[in-house]
Amino acid sequence: MAWALKLPLADEVIESGLVQDFDASLSGIGQELGAGAYSMSDVLALPIFKQEESSLPPENENKILPFQYVLCAATSPAVKLHDETLTYLNQGQSYEIRMLDNRKIGELPEINGKLVKSIFRVVFHDRRLQYTEHQQLEGWRWNRPGDRILDIDIPMSVGIIDPRANPTQLNTVEFLWDPSKRTSVFIQVHCISTEFTMRKHGGEKGVPFRVQIDTFKENENGEYTEHLHSASCQIKVFKPKGADRKQKTDREKMEKRTPHEKEKYQPSYETTILTECSPWPEITYVNNAPSPGFNSSHSSFSIGEGNGSPNHQPEPPPPIADNLLPTSTPQEAQQWLHRNRFSTFSRLFTNFSGADLLKLTREDVIQICGPADGIRLFNALKGRMVRPRLTIYVCQESQQLRDLQQQKHEDGDTASSTFFVYHAIYLEELTAVELTEKLAQLFSISSRQISQIYKQGPTGIHVLISDEMIQNFQDESCFVLDTMKAETNDSYHIILK
């Protein structure tokens, strides 16, 4: 992870310090630039910024930015005057970020009446962790399967359109919004700062994160790729209520300091203003396969590998031969996971054989994969097929059957050694159209050749089959099918007896 922060005019600060007390100013600066501080040269030393020095925001304090983002959380009072603000957040708590339009009249007229897209990220602040970001996030995913680092609290948010969260990017969310309308997004950060600390003896300080927002406008192709503005702020995330305790501790420490010492620290502000920075660079290690809702055109909600969704058009069920066997090797188990759209979890089950996977309980799978995919994986492991909503059995009437029924009626004999074959028809939609298609398949004809379907009612009347009638069929009912030539063209009427 890399970031670039707009720093104060250091030259002016040093110059004014020299006028007052040259030696004292230099010693003060030496104290402030400790091991944990950031300098612009350190930031620019990052590999991803070696070619981006010209893209940094101009050092102009009077510049009015097109947008302003305000995090509604208080800044820490224990931050020195010329350091960046630090804000404490509670894990999983919803925090408001106000999206403000700061444009002057006539500025950026091309976005008037149009939507823009903002991408939110929670990224590392420390350079040491920026170099190993991918490994750090993969390790967190392993320890917290099914969880996300960043989420949007959609019910509390105002003015956001089409919010999306890519399952392959746990620390990123995005949405569209109209700058001319009130927009507030509530975010939740689910990781805590100590989760990425090297635990050697306990009690280590948590690592700081950054919340970065990048905003884009549409290009000529309707894709949101033209950068407008970026801003970020520094945060630390604590367990629930931990941020409040830390804020109180910092405030009490500052109250114990002398007035002269307090002058070296900035006051605590009720809100946190995100400061301008360079746009987030394109990530190259993330799989660019289609994922839920992340097509630039936003025209569809397509589904990528390993992601179940109610909008997914069901594929034909895999053949029984594709069931996972207890004798399957770990390599065969990995292939089975990929074939059945569970590639997202293949790394979690790297060393699992078929027997290992089949021994997992329903609770085990849900805990590992989350509720939605966990239930889907458990059902796939057990080879469970979806039970149809309605099953009926049909037998095509023949001359032999008619003669037998007539003879039984005349003789009053209910016993018969004649064997008749019935076919099962499974219905899911419970509509006349679906029944027509299933009967057409049974007769090996086109559904267009079936004109009407009737059910024989009392006294031999023919009742036209409707959706409501099918919905009232008793499950596993038996019918004898009789066909009758239609009056026109080459179609047929079918009668259920």
N, C-alpha and C positions, 0 to 999 in steps of 0.2 A: 504494500500500500504506500502511496506517496501522496503528498499534499504540498501545497504552496500557500503560505499565509502572507497577507499584506501587512508588513510590519510598520511601526511608526517611523518617523523620519529620524533615524539614529543620529545623523550628523548634527541636526539642530539641538538634540538633547545633549550631546557631548559638548557642543559649542557653548551652550548656556552654562553647562557645568564647569567648563574651563574658566569662564568669566568669574564665577563665584569662588570656586576652590579647585584648582587643577588637580592637586594630589588626591583630595578627598573624592572627587568625581571618578578618577581612574580606579581607586580602590573599591568604590561602590560598584562600578561596572564589573570589576573582577569578581566580586562576590555574587552578583546576580547571574552571571553566565556560568552556572554550575554544570554538573554532569547531566542533569536532567533537562537543561534548557535547550532551546532550538535557535539556530542562527540561519540566515538565508543561505549562507555558503554550504551549510550542512545539507539543507534541503535540496539545493541544486546539485549536490554531489550524487544524489540518487540516480541510478541508470536511466530511469524513465524520463528524467528531466534534463538530461544532457543536451537534447536537441530542442528543449522547450523554453529556453531562457527568454526568447523573444516574445513568448506568449503570455508571460506573467503580466498581471494588471499594472498599468502605469502608476508610479508613485505620485498620485495627485490627491491630496486630502480633501480638496473641494469638489471632487468629481461626484456627481449624483448618479447612483446606480439605478438601472431600470426597475429592479425588484429589491425588496428587503424581506428577510425571513427572521422572525422573532420567536425564539423558544421560550415558552412561558414557564421558566424555572429560574430560581435565583442563582446568581453567581456567588462563588466562594469569596469571603472577605480576606482570606489568607493568601492573596495573590499580589505580588509586587507591582508597582505602578506601571512599568513598561513591559510586563509579561502579558501573555494572552490570558483571557478570562478562562475560568474552570467552573464547570457546572456539575453538580451531583444529581444523579437520577436513581430512582428505585427500580429494581428489576420488575418487569411486567406491568408497571404502572403507566397509564396513558398520560402523555404530555402533549399539550397543544403547541403547534408551530403555525404562526400566522403568516400567510403569504400575501405580502403587500405590494401594490403597484405604485412605483415611485416615478413613473415616466413623466417628463414634462409634456406640455401640449405640443403635439406634432412629432414627438419622439416615437420611433418604431411604429409608424402608422400601419405597417403591413400586418400587425397582429391585432389591430382593432376589430372587434367582433369575432375573433377567432380564438381557438383553444391553444394552449401551450402544454408541453409535457415536462413534468419535473420528476427526476429520479433521486430518491433518497438512499443514502448508504451510511452504514456504520462501519468505520474502518479504523485501523490501528494508527495511533499517534507516534509511537516509538519507531525509530528507524530499524532497530534490531528485529522487530516483529514484522515490519513492512516487507523485508526481504523474504520472509518465510510465511507470508500470508496464506498461500494456498494450503500448505501443510498444517498451519494452525486451524484453519476453518475445517479441513477434513478431519482433524483430530476432534474438534468440537462436535462435528456431525456424528462421529463414531460414538462419542460419550453421551450424546443427547439425540438418539434417533427419532426422527419425526418432528423435532422442534425446529424453530426458526430463530435467527438472531434478531431480526427486525420484522415487525408487523404493523399494519395500519388498523386502528380501532375504527372501523367503518361506521358503526352506528353513531359515534360521537362526532365524526368529521362532518364538515360543512363545505359544500361547493366543489367537492372532488368528483371526477367523472372517470369511470372505467378503471378503478384501482386494480392493480395486478401485482402478483408476487411470483417470481420465477422459482420453482422448486430446486433448481440447480444453483441458485445464488441466494443463500440463506440470509445475507446481510443487505439485500437490495429490495426496494419496492418502488413502484412508479404509478403515476396517475395523470390524468388530464385536468386542466382547470382554466377558467375564464378570468383573466386579470381584471376585468371590469366589474367582477362580482366578488362578494365577500367569500374568502376561502380560508379555512382552517383545517389542518390535518392533525389528527391525534396519533402519535406513534407509540409503540411499546418496544423496549429493548429487553430481550430475554436472557442475554449473556451478562455475566458480572465480571468486573475487572480482574478479580483474583483467579478466574478460571484460566488465564493465560500467563500466570506468574510461575516462575520456576520454584516449586515447593521443595525447600531443603530442610528448613527447621520451623516453618510455620510463622505466621505474623507478618508476612511480606506485604508491602503496599501493592495495591492493584494497579494494573497498567491503564493508562488513559486511552480513550477512544476519540474518534472524531465523528460528528454528524455532518455529512456533506450533501448539499443539494445542487444538482445541475439542472438547468432549465433550457429547453429547446423549442424552436418553432418549426413549423412544417416547411419542407422544401417543395419544389415544383411537382414532385411525385407523390405528395401527401405523406411523406415520411418525416418523423420528428427527429431530424439530424442536425439542424442548423443551431449552433450554440448561441445562447443569449446571455446567460449569467450563471455564475457558480459562487457558492459561499459555504463556509463551514465554521464549526466551533468545537472546542475541546470539552469532553465530558468524562466522568467516571461513573460506573454503574455499581450499585451496592445491592445486597439482598433487601427484601421489603423492609421499609422504615430505616434502613441503614443510612440512606442519603440524608434524612432529616437529622439523625444523630450526628453525622459527620459535620453538617452545616452548623449545628448547635455547638459542637466542639470547637470548630474554627472561630466562631463568633466569641466564645468564652476566652479563647487564647488571645484574640485581638483586644478584648477588653482589659486584659492584664498588662498589655504593653503600654509604654509611656507615650505621651502625645508625640514626642519626636520620632519614635519608632513607627507609630501609626501613619505618619506622613509618607513613609516609604511604601505603603500598601494602598491599593485601590479599594474603594468602598464596595459593599455588596449591592448589586442591582437586582431589582425584582424580576427582570427578564434578561434573557441572553440574546444579544444581537449577533447573528452569524456574519462573519467578515468575508470579504471577497477573496477568492482564491482561483487557481487555475482549474479548468474542467478536468474531470476524472479521465485518465487515459483508458483506451480500449483494453479490455482484459482478453488476453490471448489464450489462457489455459482453460477457460470455461468451454464446455461442449456447446457448440452452436446449433445443435439439433433443435427442431421445433419443440416448443414448450408451451404450457397453457397460457394463452392470451398474450404472447410476446411477439406476434407478427407486427411489423411496423404499421401495416395498413389497418390494424384493429378490426378487420372485417369478419374474423371468425375466431372461434375458441377451439383451436386445434389441440390435439393431445399428442404428446410425445411419448417415448418409451417410459414405461414404468409409472404412469400417472393415470389413475382411475378418475373418472368424472361422470356426472349425470348426463352431460351433453355428448358423451362418447357414443358413437353408433356401434352397437355390439357386433363383433365379428363372429363368424361361425365358430361354435365351440370346438376345441381341439379334439382330435380323435382319441378314443380310449387308449390307444397304443402310446399316446404321448404322456400318460400318467407317470409321475415320478416313481421309480421302483426302489425298494430298500437296497438292492444290489448296485445302485448307481454310484459311480465314483464321484469324487469332488468335481472333476472336470465335466462329467455328464450332468451333474447337478447345476453347475454354472450355465451350461447350454440350455437346460430346461428353464432356468430363471429368465434367460434372455428371450426364449421362444414365447414365454407366457407373460411378457411385459413386466418383469420384475428386475430389469437390469439396474435400476437405481439402487437396489439392495444387494447386488451381487458381491460387492466388496465386503459387506457385513458377513456374508456366508461363504467366504473364500474357501475355508477348509472343511466345510460341511459336506458330508456324503449324503446320499439319498436317505439312508437310515437315520442320520442325524436330524435332517429336516423333518422327516415323518414322525419323529419322537416329540417334536415341539407341540405344546398344548396351545389351545386358542389364546389363552392369556399371554403365553410367551411371545407368540407372533405379534399380537397387538402391541405389546410393550416395546418390541424391537422396531416394528414398522409403522406404528401409529394405527388408529382405529380403522380408517378407510382401507388402506392397502393391506393392513394386517388381516382383516376379515377376508379380503379377496384372496390373499395368499393362503390362508388356512383352508378355505374352500377348494382352492386349486390343488393343494397338497392331498386333501382327502378325496379328490375326484368327484366332488359334489356337483350334480347337475341341477339346474333351476327347474323346479316342479312347474308344469304348465298350469294355467288358470283353469282350463277345462279340457277334459278328455272324453271323447265319444268313440264308440265302436260301430263301424258300418260294414254291411255285407251286401254285395250287389245281387239283386234279385234275378233269378234265372228261371227258365221253364221248369226245370227239375224241382226247384223250390216251390213254384206255384202249384205243381201237381201234388207235391207232398202235403202242402197246407190244405189243399182241397180234400185229399184223402183223409187226413187227420180230422177235418171238420165233419166229413160224412160218417167216419167210423167211430169218432169220439175217442181215438187212441192218442194218448199224449207221449207214448214212448216211441223212440225212433233211433235207429242206428246210423242215420245219415250224418255225415260230418260236414259242417259248413265253416268256411274261413272268414273271420272278421278282421278288419284292418283298424288300427288305432289312429285317430286324428287328434292332434294336440293343438289347442287354440290358446293364443295369448291375448289378442286384441278383442276377442269376442264380438266380431262384426260379421255381417253377411258377406262382405267383400273377402275377408280372410277365409271364411268357410268355402266360398266359391273357388278360391285359389287352391286350397287344400284338396278339394274334390277333383279339380282339374288335374292336379298332379296324380291323384289316384287313378283317374281314367286315362292318363297320358294324353290329354288333349289341352288345347288352349282355353284359358278362362273365358275368352270371348265367345266360345262355343256353348257356354252354359247361359241360357237366357234367364231363367228364374229357378229358384229353389223353393219348394213347398213342403209343408209338414202335413201329413194326413191327420185330420182332426176327427171329432165325433161324427158319426154317421157317414164317414168317408169323405168329408169335405176337405178341400185343399186350402190350407192357410199359408199365405205368403210369409216366408222367413224374413224377419227383421232383426236388427241389432238387439233390440229389447228382448225378443223371443230367445235369442241365443244366450243372452245373459241370464235367462231364467231356466236354461237347460239344467237338468240334474247331472252332476258329474258321473262319468262312466255310464252314460245312457247308451242303449243299443238301438240301432236303426237298420232297417232293410232299405236299400236304395232301389228305386224304380225309375227308369228313364222313359221320357215321352218326347216324341219329335215335336219341335215347335212349329207353329203355323207358317212362319216365314223363315227364309234363309236356311242355313244348315246348322242351326243351334238346337239345343235340347233343354227340356225342363227336367229337373230332378225332384223326385218326391221321396221324402223321408217317412217311412212307415214304422 
